[in-house]
Amino acid sequence: MLLDVTNTREMLQAILSSIDEGIHVINNEGITVFYNEIASMHDGVPVEDVLGHHLLDVFPTFSKETSTLLKVVESGEPIYNQHQRYPNVKGKLITTVNTTLPIIVQGEIVGAVEIAKDFSKIQQLSWKLLDLEARVKGSNTKDKPKEYENGTNFKMNDILTQNSLFLKVKEMALKAAESSSPVIVYGETGTGKELLVQAIHNASDRSRRSFIAQNCAAIPSSLLESILFGTAKGSYTGAVDRPGLFELADGGTLFLDELNSMPLDTQAKLLRVLQNGKIRRVGSTSEKSVDVRVIVAMNEDPKVCIERETLRKDLYYRLNVIFLKIPPLRDRKEDIPLLMDHFIQRYNFKFGKLVIRVSDEVKHLFKEYQWPGNVRELEHAIESALNLITEDTLTLEHIPIHLIEASDVPGEEVRIPSLREAISDTEEKWIKKAMDATNGNIQRAAKLLKIPRQTLQYKLAKITEKHTAEN
């Protein structure tokens, strides 16, 4: 017996209602045509209050610009894995990952469907576990200075790349994780050296033990030795028995960043620990054995550091058992779209934005820019843009001005203005920003621009004359 249309529709609704994910369907006018119980639980709104009503009438906190369903109906483009965190109508904080798809019939968009997976309970459980772990660490490390504690946040899969050279580095890093030999990680500032080091630790059999990181350039050289090796009571005025980072990292990994900033005499003592596995606290006459894997990172070529005598040659040879070089972002341009998508999704979630597109001009700029700050600079550029954006498309107007000014992208239609024109245009732009920021108050705008009020009035008159003449 064949099922009729009514039975088929009822069966489909029964299937959709039984799925353990929130499902919300609207037609092309924004009216809800399906809304299951799971979606109702997420939003704290009864099903009957949503069905047959316009989305914005039921959820007034959304708008055409912030609703993923309305966005997809308008654009016809799907939105995948969009993180959302919001308090529902009952005040409960909900965290979901949503995929929103257009419904297309005979080539026309007739609506959109959103599938939302609730991660609230998983996230709350993660927070509780992290809190419990912090408490356990605190009870076991009573004398351990809190500022020296360092957990890990990254595994190898968290390092995003499509670049063949970097993929080989990741392969080598996984092999390095199988041993306890020292590792040197070399890469420019912002390439992700600590991410790679944390990934090595988490892939090793030491992953359950401590990971401690110390930037050798971040503290005075006079204190570095006592921080690394600890102190004995009475070694100097006020000194107490205190373990150093080597003792705290016993059984785990000690990561020393910017090793070439370490004083040469401390490097000699580090070499001795690497050779015999024993440390001696400052002021002590006894030694203590430690089982610590040492991984170091440098943002300058080690061989150049040896020539400049900021790195001991014998320490370099002792550490250089495994050498990993992270390529700079300018040498792996194919990773830029991947990283852009990742950071846009992260800051969409953090700032409550809904950026789903990037203009061709921005893509071109990011591809041609040399990224001296590497991945860190790219992330900060995306973060800056998403602080400012109110639309769904990332354009050049949202990009930090220093990136645009530093770019050198010649083209057939590029017009190079005279210096006078460039200065005039820049001046006009900032005057407009100041006037917008002060709602047209000339006195306050002049104060922002740090110029006399009369000067601003004169410049505003000139700008008006200029645009009148152009029109």
C-alpha positions as CSV (number, residue, x, y, z in Angstrom):
1,M,0.0,0.0,0.0
2,L,1.4,3.4,-1.1
3,L,1.6,6.2,1.4
4,D,-0.4,9.3,0.5
5,V,0.9,12.8,0.7
6,T,-0.7,13.4,4.1
7,N,0.8,10.3,5.6
8,T,4.2,11.1,4.1
9,R,4.1,14.6,5.6
10,E,3.2,13.2,9.0
11,M,5.9,10.6,8.9
12,L,8.5,13.3,7.9
13,Q,7.4,15.5,10.8
14,A,7.6,12.6,13.2
15,I,11.1,11.8,12.1
16,L,12.2,15.4,12.4
17,S,10.7,15.8,15.8
18,S,12.5,12.7,17.1
19,I,16.0,14.0,16.1
20,D,18.1,15.1,19.0
21,E,18.9,18.4,17.5
22,G,17.0,21.7,17.2
23,I,15.4,22.1,13.8
24,H,13.8,25.4,12.7
25,V,12.3,25.9,9.2
26,I,11.0,29.1,7.8
27,N,9.5,30.0,4.4
28,N,10.9,32.7,2.1
29,E,8.7,35.3,4.0
30,G,10.3,34.5,7.3
31,I,7.3,32.6,8.7
32,T,8.1,29.5,10.8
33,V,6.7,26.3,9.2
34,F,8.4,23.8,11.4
35,Y,9.9,24.0,14.8
36,N,10.6,20.9,16.9
37,E,10.7,20.3,20.6
38,I,14.5,20.4,20.9
39,A,14.6,23.9,19.3
40,S,11.8,24.9,21.7
41,M,13.9,23.7,24.7
42,H,16.9,25.6,23.4
43,D,15.0,28.9,23.0
44,G,12.6,28.4,26.0
45,V,9.6,29.2,23.8
46,P,6.6,26.8,23.3
47,V,6.3,25.3,19.8
48,E,2.8,26.8,19.4
49,D,4.1,30.3,20.0
50,V,6.6,30.0,17.1
51,L,4.7,28.1,14.4
52,G,2.9,30.3,11.9
53,H,4.6,33.5,13.2
54,H,7.3,35.6,11.7
55,L,10.8,34.9,13.1
56,L,11.4,38.5,14.2
57,D,8.0,38.7,15.9
58,V,8.9,35.8,18.2
59,F,12.5,36.6,18.6
60,P,12.8,40.4,18.6
61,T,16.4,40.4,19.7
62,F,17.3,39.2,16.2
63,S,17.3,41.3,13.0
64,K,17.7,40.7,9.3
65,E,21.4,41.3,9.8
66,T,21.9,38.9,12.8
67,S,19.5,36.0,12.0
68,T,21.2,33.2,10.1
69,L,17.8,31.9,8.8
70,L,16.9,35.2,7.2
71,K,20.4,35.6,5.9
72,V,20.3,32.3,4.1
73,V,16.8,33.0,2.7
74,E,18.2,36.4,1.3
75,S,21.5,35.1,0.0
76,G,20.9,31.5,-0.9
77,E,24.3,30.6,0.6
78,P,24.6,28.0,3.3
79,I,26.2,28.8,6.6
80,Y,28.1,25.9,8.2
81,N,29.1,25.3,11.8
82,Q,28.2,28.8,13.1
83,H,28.8,29.0,16.9
84,Q,26.2,30.9,18.8
85,R,26.0,31.7,22.5
86,Y,22.9,33.5,23.8
87,P,20.6,33.7,26.9
88,N,17.2,32.2,26.0
89,V,13.9,33.8,27.1
90,K,14.2,32.0,30.5
91,G,17.7,33.5,31.1
92,K,19.5,30.2,30.5
93,L,22.8,30.5,28.7
94,I,22.7,28.3,25.6
95,T,25.7,27.4,23.4
96,T,25.0,25.9,20.0
97,V,26.7,25.0,16.7
98,N,24.3,25.7,13.9
99,T,24.2,24.8,10.2
100,T,21.7,26.7,8.1
101,L,20.8,25.6,4.6
102,P,18.6,27.1,1.9
103,I,15.6,25.1,0.7
104,I,15.5,25.3,-3.1
105,V,12.6,24.0,-5.2
106,Q,12.8,24.2,-9.0
107,G,15.6,26.6,-8.8
108,E,13.9,29.0,-6.4
109,I,14.6,29.6,-2.7
110,V,11.4,28.8,-0.8
111,G,12.8,28.9,2.7
112,A,15.7,27.8,5.0
113,V,16.3,25.2,7.6
114,E,18.6,25.5,10.6
115,I,19.9,22.5,12.5
116,A,21.3,23.4,16.0
117,K,23.4,21.1,18.2
118,D,23.3,22.1,21.8
119,F,26.8,22.1,23.4
120,S,25.8,23.8,26.6
121,K,26.0,20.7,28.8
122,I,29.3,19.6,27.3
123,Q,30.7,23.1,27.8
124,Q,29.6,23.3,31.4
125,L,31.1,19.8,32.0
126,S,34.3,21.0,30.5
127,W,34.4,24.0,32.7
128,K,33.8,21.9,35.8
129,L,36.6,19.5,34.8
130,L,39.0,22.4,34.2
131,D,38.0,23.9,37.6
132,L,38.5,20.6,39.3
133,E,41.9,20.2,37.6
134,A,43.0,23.7,38.7
135,R,42.0,22.9,42.3
136,V,43.9,19.6,42.2
137,K,47.0,21.4,40.8
138,G,46.7,24.1,43.4
139,S,46.5,21.6,46.3
140,N,49.5,19.7,45.0
141,T,51.7,22.7,44.3
142,K,51.3,24.8,47.4
143,D,54.7,26.5,47.0
144,K,54.5,26.8,43.3
145,P,54.1,30.5,42.1
146,K,50.9,30.8,40.2
147,E,52.4,32.9,37.5
148,Y,54.7,30.0,36.5
149,E,51.9,27.5,36.0
150,N,51.1,26.7,32.4
151,G,48.6,24.2,31.0
152,T,48.2,23.4,27.3
153,N,45.6,24.4,24.9
154,F,46.6,22.8,21.6
155,K,47.0,19.4,20.0
156,M,48.4,18.7,16.6
157,N,45.0,18.7,14.9
158,D,44.5,22.3,16.1
159,I,47.4,23.5,13.9
160,L,45.8,24.4,10.6
161,T,47.8,24.1,7.4
162,Q,47.6,22.9,3.8
163,N,51.2,23.8,3.1
164,S,53.4,20.9,2.1
165,L,56.4,22.1,4.1
166,F,54.4,22.7,7.2
167,L,52.7,19.4,6.9
168,K,56.1,17.7,6.9
169,V,57.0,19.7,10.0
170,K,53.9,18.4,11.7
171,E,54.9,14.8,10.7
172,M,58.4,15.3,12.1
173,A,56.8,16.8,15.3
174,L,54.7,13.7,15.8
175,K,57.8,11.5,15.5
176,A,59.6,13.8,17.9
177,A,56.8,13.2,20.4
178,E,57.7,9.6,20.6
179,S,61.0,10.4,22.2
180,S,62.3,12.5,25.1
181,S,65.2,14.1,23.1
182,P,65.6,17.9,23.2
183,V,64.0,19.9,20.3
184,I,64.7,23.2,18.8
185,V,61.8,25.0,17.2
186,Y,62.8,27.9,14.9
187,G,60.3,30.3,13.4
188,E,59.6,34.0,13.1
189,T,57.5,35.9,15.6
190,G,53.9,34.9,15.3
191,T,54.3,31.6,13.4
192,G,53.0,29.5,16.2
193,K,56.0,28.0,17.9
194,E,54.4,27.4,21.3
195,L,51.4,25.9,19.6
196,L,53.7,23.3,18.0
197,V,55.5,22.7,21.3
198,Q,52.3,22.1,23.1
199,A,51.1,19.8,20.4
200,I,54.4,17.7,20.8
201,H,53.8,17.5,24.6
202,N,50.2,16.4,24.1
203,A,51.2,13.8,21.6
204,S,53.8,12.3,23.9
205,D,53.7,9.9,26.8
206,R,54.3,12.9,29.0
207,S,51.0,14.5,28.2
208,R,49.5,13.7,31.6
209,R,52.4,15.4,33.3
210,S,53.2,19.1,33.7
211,F,53.9,21.4,30.7
212,I,55.7,24.6,31.9
213,A,56.6,27.4,29.6
214,Q,59.0,30.3,30.3
215,N,60.0,33.1,28.0
216,C,63.7,33.8,28.7
217,A,63.4,37.4,27.6
218,A,60.4,38.2,29.9
219,I,62.3,38.3,33.2
220,P,65.6,39.9,34.3
221,S,68.6,37.7,33.7
222,S,69.6,38.0,37.4
223,L,66.4,36.1,38.3
224,L,66.3,33.5,35.5
225,E,68.8,31.1,37.2
226,S,66.8,30.9,40.4
227,I,63.5,30.6,38.5
228,L,64.9,27.7,36.5
229,F,66.8,25.8,39.2
230,G,65.1,27.0,42.4
231,T,66.7,28.4,45.6
232,A,68.0,27.1,48.9
233,K,67.2,28.7,52.2
234,G,69.8,31.2,53.2
235,S,71.4,31.4,49.8
236,Y,70.8,35.2,49.9
237,T,68.9,37.5,52.2
238,G,65.3,36.4,52.4
239,A,65.9,33.3,50.3
240,V,63.6,30.3,51.1
241,D,63.6,26.7,49.9
242,R,61.7,27.0,46.6
243,P,61.6,24.6,43.6
244,G,62.5,25.9,40.2
245,L,60.8,25.2,36.9
246,F,62.9,22.1,36.3
247,E,61.6,20.5,39.5
248,L,58.0,21.6,38.8
249,A,58.2,20.1,35.3
250,D,59.6,16.8,36.6
251,G,58.2,14.0,34.4
252,G,56.9,16.5,31.9
253,T,58.1,19.2,29.5
254,L,59.9,22.4,30.0
255,F,59.5,24.9,27.2
256,L,62.1,27.7,27.0
257,D,61.2,30.4,24.5
258,E,63.7,32.9,23.1
259,L,66.6,30.9,24.4
260,N,69.1,33.3,22.9
261,S,68.0,35.8,25.5
262,M,69.3,33.6,28.3
263,P,72.7,34.8,29.8
264,L,75.6,32.7,28.6
265,D,76.6,31.6,32.2
266,T,73.0,30.3,32.7
267,Q,73.2,28.5,29.3
268,A,76.3,26.7,30.7
269,K,74.3,25.5,33.7
270,L,71.4,24.5,31.4
271,L,73.9,22.4,29.3
272,R,75.1,20.6,32.5
273,V,71.5,19.7,33.4
274,L,70.9,18.3,29.9
275,Q,74.0,16.2,30.1
276,N,73.6,14.6,33.6
277,G,69.9,15.2,34.4
278,K,70.6,16.8,37.7
279,I,69.9,20.3,39.0
280,R,71.3,22.2,41.9
281,R,69.3,25.0,43.5
282,V,70.9,28.4,43.9
283,G,72.8,28.3,47.2
284,S,72.6,24.6,47.6
285,T,75.5,22.1,47.7
286,S,73.4,19.0,46.8
287,E,72.0,17.9,43.5
288,K,68.7,16.5,42.6
289,S,67.8,14.3,39.6
290,V,65.0,15.4,37.4
291,D,63.3,13.8,34.4
292,V,62.4,16.7,32.1
293,R,62.1,17.0,28.4
294,V,63.5,20.4,27.3
295,I,62.1,22.0,24.1
296,V,63.4,25.5,23.1
297,A,62.2,28.0,20.6
298,M,64.0,30.9,18.8
299,N,62.8,33.6,16.5
300,E,66.3,34.1,15.1
301,D,68.4,31.6,13.2
302,P,70.5,29.6,15.8
303,K,73.6,29.8,13.6
304,V,73.3,33.6,13.5
305,C,72.9,33.6,17.3
306,I,76.1,31.6,17.6
307,E,78.0,34.1,15.4
308,R,76.6,37.0,17.6
309,E,77.6,35.1,20.7
310,T,74.1,35.1,22.2
311,L,73.9,31.3,22.0
312,R,76.6,28.9,23.2
313,K,77.8,26.6,20.4
314,D,78.1,23.6,22.8
315,L,74.5,24.1,24.0
316,Y,73.2,24.4,20.4
317,Y,74.8,21.1,19.5
318,R,73.3,19.4,22.7
319,L,69.8,20.8,22.0
320,N,69.9,20.3,18.2
321,V,68.8,16.6,18.3
322,I,65.6,17.4,16.6
323,F,65.3,20.7,14.6
324,L,61.9,22.0,13.5
325,K,61.6,25.1,11.3
326,I,58.1,26.6,10.9
327,P,57.7,28.4,7.6
328,P,56.5,32.0,7.7
329,L,53.0,32.8,6.6
330,R,54.3,34.6,3.4
331,D,55.7,31.3,2.3
332,R,52.5,29.4,2.8
333,K,49.9,31.7,1.3
334,E,47.6,28.8,0.7
335,D,46.9,28.7,4.4
336,I,45.5,32.3,4.5
337,P,41.9,31.4,3.4
338,L,41.9,28.5,5.9
339,L,43.1,30.7,8.8
340,M,40.8,33.5,7.8
341,D,37.7,31.2,8.0
342,H,39.0,29.9,11.3
343,F,39.5,33.3,12.9
344,I,36.2,34.7,11.5
345,Q,34.3,31.9,13.0
346,R,36.1,32.4,16.3
347,Y,35.4,36.1,16.5
348,N,31.8,35.7,15.1
349,F,31.2,33.6,18.2
350,K,33.1,35.8,20.6
351,F,31.6,39.2,19.4
352,G,28.1,37.9,18.4
353,K,28.7,38.9,14.7
354,L,27.5,37.1,11.5
355,V,30.3,37.6,8.9
356,I,29.8,34.9,6.2
357,R,31.6,36.5,3.3
358,V,34.9,38.1,2.4
359,S,35.2,40.6,-0.5
360,D,37.6,39.8,-3.4
361,E,39.5,42.9,-2.5
362,V,40.3,41.7,1.0
363,K,41.2,38.3,-0.3
364,H,43.6,39.9,-2.8
365,L,45.1,42.2,-0.2
366,F,45.6,39.3,2.3
367,K,47.2,37.2,-0.4
368,E,49.7,39.9,-1.5
369,Y,50.5,41.3,2.0
370,Q,53.8,39.9,3.4
371,W,52.6,39.4,7.0
372,P,55.7,40.2,9.0
373,G,53.8,39.3,12.2
374,N,52.7,36.0,10.6
375,V,49.6,34.2,11.9
376,R,49.4,36.3,15.0
377,E,49.1,39.4,12.9
378,L,46.5,37.8,10.7
379,E,44.4,36.9,13.7
380,H,44.7,40.4,15.1
381,A,43.6,41.9,11.8
382,I,40.5,39.7,11.7
383,E,39.8,40.5,15.4
384,S,40.1,44.2,14.6
385,A,37.8,43.9,11.6
386,L,35.1,42.0,13.5
387,N,35.1,44.6,16.3
388,L,34.1,47.2,13.7
389,I,31.9,45.4,11.3
390,T,28.1,45.5,11.3
391,E,27.4,43.8,8.0
392,D,27.8,40.2,6.9
393,T,30.7,40.9,4.4
394,L,34.2,41.7,5.3
395,T,35.5,44.6,3.1
396,L,38.5,46.8,2.9
397,E,36.8,49.5,5.0
398,H,37.0,47.1,8.0
399,I,40.7,46.2,7.5
400,P,43.3,47.9,9.7
401,I,44.7,50.9,7.8
402,H,48.3,49.9,8.3
403,L,47.7,46.7,6.2
404,I,46.3,48.7,3.3
405,E,49.0,51.4,3.5
406,A,51.7,48.7,3.6
407,S,50.3,46.8,0.7
408,D,52.0,47.2,-2.7
409,V,49.6,45.7,-5.2
410,P,50.1,47.2,-8.6
411,G,47.3,46.8,-11.1
412,E,46.2,48.2,-14.5
413,E,43.6,50.5,-13.1
414,V,45.6,51.7,-10.0
415,R,45.9,55.5,-9.9
416,I,48.7,56.9,-7.7
417,P,47.5,60.2,-6.2
418,S,49.8,63.1,-5.7
419,L,51.2,63.5,-2.2
420,R,49.0,66.7,-1.8
421,E,45.9,64.7,-2.8
422,A,46.7,61.8,-0.5
423,I,47.2,64.1,2.5
424,S,44.0,66.0,1.7
425,D,42.0,62.8,1.4
426,T,43.5,61.4,4.7
427,E,42.8,64.6,6.5
428,E,39.2,64.6,5.2
429,K,38.7,61.1,6.3
430,W,39.8,61.7,9.9
431,I,37.8,64.9,10.1
432,K,34.7,63.0,9.1
433,K,35.4,60.3,11.7
434,A,35.8,62.9,14.4
435,M,32.6,64.7,13.4
436,D,30.7,61.4,13.4
437,A,32.2,60.4,16.8
438,T,31.0,63.7,18.3
439,N,27.6,63.8,16.5
440,G,28.7,67.0,14.6
441,N,30.0,68.9,17.7
442,I,32.8,71.0,16.2
443,Q,34.3,71.9,19.6
444,R,34.6,68.3,20.7
445,A,35.7,67.1,17.3
446,A,38.5,69.8,17.3
447,K,39.6,68.6,20.7
448,L,39.7,65.0,19.4
449,L,41.8,66.1,16.4
450,K,44.0,68.3,18.7
451,I,43.5,71.4,16.5
452,P,41.9,74.8,17.2
453,R,38.2,75.1,16.7
454,Q,38.7,77.9,14.1
455,T,41.0,75.6,12.1
456,L,38.5,72.8,12.0
457,Q,35.8,75.2,10.8
458,Y,38.0,76.5,8.0
459,K,38.8,72.9,6.9
460,L,35.1,71.9,7.0
461,A,34.3,74.9,4.8
462,K,37.0,73.8,2.3
463,I,35.7,70.3,2.3
464,T,32.2,71.6,1.5
465,E,33.5,73.8,-1.3
466,K,35.4,70.9,-2.8
467,H,32.4,68.6,-2.9
468,T,30.1,71.3,-4.2
469,A,32.6,72.0,-7.0
470,E,32.8,68.2,-7.8
471,N,29.0,68.0,-8.0
